[in-house]
Amino acid sequence: MIRVTRSAIIDAPIERVWAILRDFNSHTAWHPVVAESAIENDEPSDQVGCVRNFTLKDGNHIREQLLALSDAEYVATYCILDATLPMQRYVATVQLKRVTDGDRTFWHWQSTFDVPRGREQEFTDLVGEGVYEGGFDGLRAFLRRRPGAPAVRSAAGAVVTTRSTITAATTTPGADAVAAGSLSAMDPNAVFGKSN
């Protein structure tokens, strides 16, 4: 299993950065490698369990599911359901921390996943540099283009607001896929019935 971890300081208050990142479909506005994206079944883009279906500018296609979202802790966890890239068991977590020196944000982004033998370094670099570091730079540029403006809007046009909840997705057949829980206790492999 590969583990990729990157972090960055973003020169914006945590509330502003979180307002963007908590919207699971906002990446088309700020990430330089994302071409098109939509949330399936017209679900809210901050609803745990929602699936974003997107295409990268290189033509690859990915479907990801939001597994957990905590406005109180500024944490989101998601996984890849399907991808044209040869990645399996991809689970990532984005976490923000307040930097009090200058009212900035510390952004920690990490994932674990498997790829075909012999391609580990290729995908470590692709995710670490192309996705995470590219995302940091893309969000910084997005914030510079929109100083002081509301970060993102929902599909209905309302400004995204925050709430203090922690939720985690479950995929129990017949269930409606939302249950309260702790992020630290969540095992993404158990969510999908996979074993290591």
Secondary structure by P-SEA (a helix, b strand, c coil): cbbbbbbbbbcccaaaaaaaaacccccccccccccccccccccccccccbbbbbccccbbbbbbbbccccccccbbbbbbccccccccbbbbbbbbbbccccbbbbbbbbccccccccaaaaaaaaaacccaaaaaaaaaaaaaacccccccccccccccccccbbbbbbbccccccbbbbbcccccccccccccc
